[in-house]
């Protein structure tokens, strides 16, 4: 089992290239099931989740070719995938694959829309609360699907095809919005999704679907209108930059001090996080290259933050912010409103000497002048990177165990940080 060894105390200086967004790449790959022509996706990050989804799509008969680098490509530029679902040979997504990653359940939408049937295992993935799929199933039933749960599988049928519908989500759901959006592209008639998620990744998927011939308006707002079409065709689309990765490295710079250019990052995708970092004492500047983050000399100021759906502060940056606040000059409060059980990093941060008190969905962090390195264990994708951020500023050595969680969402993390002066290495075995 790989581990990451970090010796803290170094400032970060240099350039970190931001990879394509995992949370857009996965649904974009799944959207390829909607057409029998080839979808070409550029800037796809090299992540464990992407590799797993390639296996899941391959199980349905999808051919995926990864194009190599071309002259002029940047060092960390993402891969280009040519995805062809010309012949879907199997509409079953088995438990052994779906249980490893929640987003793979989303294949149910495109399979239903195109093949009129799907047999998809109920999902697994990160251990951060129940995160049920009931809203996805509700949306597909509104579109005319008949769905039964049988032996741990969602068995879905739409013998006459899907039809347009009014879908109002009782609460904002990114996964529900993605699935309803994809399924409705091939439904007969018009679908209106209200209380839709507004995340930039939703708009990116809709942008790609429109290139494929879909008729979607309003993506990125709370009301999306989809006019169904008979067929979608191939297209070429570049995955937007990962705002969570950019926010994570921005927090690492704020934690350690220094001056780093986040190459390719787009401030409009992460303004709430940048505002919080500014409040905490970092200097944020938009540049032609992306976003420049600096903290030179000034201390880390405490903040009071609640997570909320986009454009609010993202739940996927909550653990990283908590790590940063362990060294703030005063008391901070972070309230998690999106997922229950998303404070599993608290006990691991305490191993560095952090002082964090939990009261329901609110964590109160008493900043300490210094942290001390320790052996720690990653519990989920975002929690694991919060331990890296703490370790970068801690005195002495930290060993982060179970880093397969990190590899699910961060491409070449140790390479990107060591290039900016961090003492960090992966230890295999």
Steps between C-alpha positions, in 0.01 A plus 500: 500500500651836397558773759605863477782635718509875566747711695332830581627854524571599138326790326349425160632704208454441127229384262242223542310396185131431570360179351161442339211471745425149624140603574450597134714228337300212651153613380649604164637148452160356595329734250683312221242220552238729343643473147630230265762746370837582659525760776849652533575641846813709555666598829376187680692460829701183566319378811403166653129590464544571128677165449224321692228666291684390185468143627129547579428645154707223343268252670213650296698452178640853475838536325731761654831605347735728690701722266864565587669837537551715195780753433433819696292333774568631853663264747187434704247544221216249536448202276272495196244219497322377186183332630285291267175343619402382150385162631370474855518128568386495863266731693600358841746689722614240757542542873874426507565807280226746605565438871845660464378837368162670545507697175496180297133458598428791265528268197135416576384825330672467161438121483127552561479786250679316220439129568166531683631285785768490770590270787734692729634403842430744782821698564783507749782760503609744772382432854349846555143435602221322321487714180195307372404461133128553559497839323667350190239226489218753551626707205516197268152388606369848413653445152294182464731227628374205704757427774508221756768422759578129482791326671697822547451608138289778347314323218376770261283465190351748254362281215342799324803723561517797735277807471541861605387599849504763773761397756519701820768385742401543868864583576797589283667184369802497269466129418125530441548800271771319296287187454178687415689725257659208312183289488280788383717573193348198319151519655201587281391858568618768741637448851525778757724444804440742788713539814781359285858503625695802367852354522738590213542128425127479415543785251809330355310174439210693343747687277638168376152352449403805292808442282366145456169638370296534821277804557568616856458851640545633854771260619693666782175656631228343716267452201613285206290439189574203273328444168539133419660398170491165319874446482827644623825498303871507581685815611829629641502666841767611752427436870494821705772551769449346842387771743534264798862415412573873450336586834696223673837630379396856582436386860840324506671829402300691762605237757874494424556853372665573168394602151346256249342540158205260450532455125169464318282566807189713438395733783134516395469127576615543862430855613352401840817307589724785383300748712549280809876470430527879468317537832749252649794719396608370158549734203314378191570648155350407165769472231519408131625157610229433760500592870797616711486422873738661751541514875822662604554590864141563610334248732195286421179668612201300633181474291138391547370296204201282407513268201222540242426408138671704225563794499551456876802355677543141373466201732793350307731770645372479857768259628778703337375823660484328838865399466589863420306629803696276739778762475279812504554769762170446681182295488324394176166333432418274204147370449441207263151519348531264201607155628477337840808309624733737319716574804697176499823698453458669840648214705794472257569877512500470880803270465697807381400681822203683349222607737159438342167465681194355326142598575264336251577636156732777628871472575674762713874518437733667750808602303841387628837668438646170381410147399714188542543229236335162567396176330146553367245310292292626207128428537350647183611697195482857631587411862823339384627817336423704814758282676754589231431872554550465877817296447654765273499746791566256784837464673674175417385200297149386412409168339161500324365146467225359274566757227299313236230751598731782383565330167125500431491879471846657483729450204872475589452689826850428636663605168311829489582588862865392492553715188406799720741413778307260723687205650256229397546153353295192423620180664385186319424170664 
